[in-house]
Every structure is written in C-alpha cells, then in structure tokens.
Amino acid sequence: MGGLASVLAPIAFVNETVLRLGRAVGVVAIAFMVIAILIQVFFRYVLGNALPWPDEAARFCMLWMTGLMAPTAFRRGGFVAIDMLQRFLPRMLGLSLNLFLLLISLAVLLVAVNIGWSEVTGFGGRFATAALYLPTSLGFDEWYRIPRSWMMASLLVGIILLISVNIELILRSVVTLLGGAHLLPDIPDAAVGAE
C-alpha cells in the first residue's frame, strides 16, 4: 500500500500543477470569449454590421476552456453523477463499483485519444479556420490563417489530461480499498475565483 501511495504522490503533484496552469489559461479563454461575444453583439445590434471573426474566436476559446478545465472538474468530483446506488451499497462494494466505473472511463478515454488525434491530424485538421488570423509581423501587414487543427487540439489535450486524472483516481480508489485512505492527501478545492 505504501508503494501505491508513493506512485500516486508524483502523479497527484503533476496533475495539481498542470491543472492549476490549465485553470489559469481557461480563465483567460473565458475572458477572451466574453470579450469576443460582446464585440459581436455591439457590432451586430448597435452598428448593424456583424463581424465575421468573433463567433469563431469565441468557439475557439470555449473549446480550449473546456479542454483545460474539465480535468479539474473530474478530479474534484464536479461532473454530474448518479451515485445513489453507490451510497446504498456497503462501503467496500461501493468503492469496488467506483473503481470499476473508473476503469470503464479509462477505456473510453483511451479510445477517445485516437478520435482526438484524428481530429487534429485528419482531413478536417488540414483546413484553416474561416475567419481567424494571426499577425505575423509587427506592422500587421502579414497575417497567418489559423489552422482548424489548433482548435481541435483542445480535444486531444483535454482527453490526455482526463486520462492522467483518471489514473490518479484509480490509484486513489485502490489505496482506499486496501484500507489506506488515511495515507491519501485531500484533493484541494479552490474557492470560486481563487487559486
């Protein structure tokens, strides 16, 4: 059990560190998403001339925010779950059911890596976005059209982070099943809007 706890410690540390960075980038993505939507609302309804890029920019930010923040929600138990059956079962049976469900989740996530990779490198990832450009010169006279694969990479990154969190949760479940719950550090739960 001590061996499992020692394997778990670095995984938990890496997850906490990477997810903290992901939450920070996710908050920035939310801010940019809101700004893009407000710009679009102003131009569409006040000036009567909708811009082509804010919708796509908001979608780009939303996808990255989701890919970077969903693993934190999964790690902290923030996903919607039906845990009524687990609560009614005896403790060890409930923990075994939880471990079984985490193993199924891991299998699904491993299949999803292939889907995410094909979204980034496949046919759709070869195209560029319709209206998102990145300046490539300080004079803003040269622009690079952002590839769609940059947007879809959020799916792949999110899945890889979810796999890392899932492995941590599986190890935590095994340690708890073996009676070592007291050896596990709590998963920190930041206050809303704080880190």
Helices and strands as residue ranges (DSSP letters): H 2-41, I 42-46, H 54-75, H 84-88, H 91-121, G 124-126, E 128-135, E 143-147, H 148-177, G 181-183
